[in-house]
Amino acid sequence: QVQLVESGGGLVQAGGSLRLSCVDSGRTTSSSAMGWFRQAPGKEREFVAALNWSGMSTYYADSVKGRFTISRDTAKNTVHLQMNSLKPEDTAVYYCAARRPAYHSGSYLQDEYDYWGQGTQVTVSS
């Protein structure tokens, strides 16, 4: 059973960095494509980054490209989101998501993800 748990959120000043982690305690997503999404207050949830099952192909929203890096540690069943040069507009709840193991490609479409974590709050002060 897939159980995604995010961690690493917090309060940081603009220009700072945070590293989010997503652990699959069910140990079933090692061959799954994974993604990160975020939802700011009063806004729709949006795509942030994704990677394919091997971690060799990555995808980013234009708003975070060059600042955020998604990666995976298959041995630890963990996906990371390294966030640098943070801006106040990055403030949101960040969610980790996984596709079913049959789908190896990452996607920017929320509907293509079957499993979601509970989210972790990231707040960037100006």
C-alpha positions as CSV (number, residue, x, y, z in Angstrom):
1,Q,0.0,0.0,0.0
2,V,1.3,3.4,-1.0
3,Q,1.7,5.8,1.9
4,L,3.4,9.1,1.1
5,V,4.6,11.3,3.9
6,E,6.1,14.7,3.2
7,S,8.5,16.6,5.4
8,G,10.9,19.5,5.3
9,G,8.5,22.4,5.1
10,G,8.8,25.5,7.2
11,L,9.3,29.3,7.3
12,V,12.2,30.8,5.3
13,Q,13.2,34.3,4.1
14,A,13.1,35.2,0.5
15,G,16.3,34.0,-1.2
16,G,16.6,31.1,1.1
17,S,16.4,27.4,0.5
18,L,14.4,24.4,1.7
19,R,14.6,20.7,0.9
20,L,11.4,18.8,0.9
21,S,11.3,15.0,1.2
22,C,8.6,12.5,0.4
23,V,8.9,9.0,1.8
24,D,6.8,6.1,0.7
25,S,6.5,4.0,3.8
26,G,4.7,1.4,1.9
27,R,7.8,0.8,-0.3
28,T,5.8,0.4,-3.4
29,T,6.7,3.4,-5.6
30,S,10.3,2.5,-6.5
31,S,9.1,2.0,-10.1
32,S,6.6,4.8,-10.1
33,A,6.7,8.3,-11.6
34,M,6.5,10.9,-8.9
35,G,5.6,14.5,-8.7
36,W,5.3,17.6,-6.5
37,F,2.3,20.0,-6.6
38,R,1.5,23.0,-4.5
39,Q,-1.6,24.9,-3.5
40,A,-1.5,28.5,-2.3
41,P,-4.3,30.1,-0.3
42,G,-7.3,30.8,-2.5
43,K,-5.7,29.2,-5.5
44,E,-6.0,26.0,-7.4
45,R,-3.4,23.3,-6.9
46,E,-0.7,23.5,-9.5
47,F,2.1,21.4,-10.9
48,V,5.7,22.0,-9.6
49,A,7.9,19.2,-10.7
50,A,7.9,15.5,-11.7
51,L,10.3,12.7,-12.6
52,N,10.0,9.4,-14.3
53,W,10.4,6.1,-12.6
54,S,14.2,6.0,-13.1
55,G,14.7,9.7,-12.1
56,M,16.5,10.3,-15.4
57,S,13.8,12.5,-16.9
58,T,12.6,15.5,-15.0
59,Y,9.9,18.1,-15.7
60,Y,9.4,21.5,-14.1
61,A,6.8,24.3,-14.1
62,D,8.2,27.4,-15.7
63,S,7.8,29.3,-12.5
64,V,10.3,27.1,-10.7
65,K,12.7,26.1,-13.5
66,G,16.3,26.8,-12.6
67,R,15.5,27.2,-8.9
68,F,14.0,23.8,-7.9
69,T,15.4,20.3,-8.4
70,I,13.5,17.1,-8.1
71,S,15.4,13.9,-7.4
72,R,14.9,10.4,-6.0
73,D,16.7,8.0,-3.8
74,T,15.3,4.7,-4.8
75,A,17.1,2.7,-2.1
76,K,15.4,4.9,0.5
77,N,12.0,5.1,-1.3
78,T,12.4,8.9,-1.1
79,V,11.8,11.8,-3.5
80,H,13.3,15.2,-2.8
81,L,12.5,18.7,-3.9
82,Q,15.4,21.0,-3.4
83,M,14.1,24.6,-3.5
84,N,16.6,27.5,-3.9
85,S,16.2,31.2,-4.3
86,L,12.7,31.0,-2.8
87,K,10.2,33.8,-3.4
88,P,7.2,34.9,-1.4
89,E,5.0,33.6,-4.3
90,D,6.4,30.1,-3.6
91,T,4.4,30.1,-0.3
92,A,2.0,27.1,-0.4
93,V,1.2,23.7,0.8
94,Y,3.4,21.3,-1.1
95,Y,2.1,17.8,-2.0
96,C,3.9,14.7,-3.1
97,A,2.2,12.4,-5.5
98,A,2.8,9.1,-7.2
99,R,1.5,7.4,-10.3
100,R,0.6,3.7,-10.4
101,P,3.7,1.6,-11.0
102,A,2.4,0.7,-14.5
103,Y,3.0,4.4,-15.5
104,H,6.6,5.2,-15.7
105,S,6.5,8.7,-17.2
106,G,6.2,11.8,-15.1
107,S,3.3,14.1,-15.7
108,Y,2.1,17.7,-15.0
109,L,-1.5,16.5,-14.8
110,Q,-2.9,16.0,-11.4
111,D,-5.5,13.6,-12.5
112,E,-2.8,11.2,-13.6
113,Y,-1.6,10.7,-10.1
114,D,-3.2,8.1,-7.9
115,Y,-1.6,8.6,-4.5
116,W,-1.1,11.8,-2.5
117,G,0.6,12.8,0.7
118,Q,-0.9,15.0,3.3
119,G,1.1,18.1,2.3
120,T,3.8,20.2,4.0
121,Q,3.5,24.0,4.5
122,V,6.2,26.2,3.0
123,T,6.1,29.9,3.9
124,V,8.5,32.4,2.3
125,S,8.7,35.8,4.0
126,S,9.7,38.9,2.1
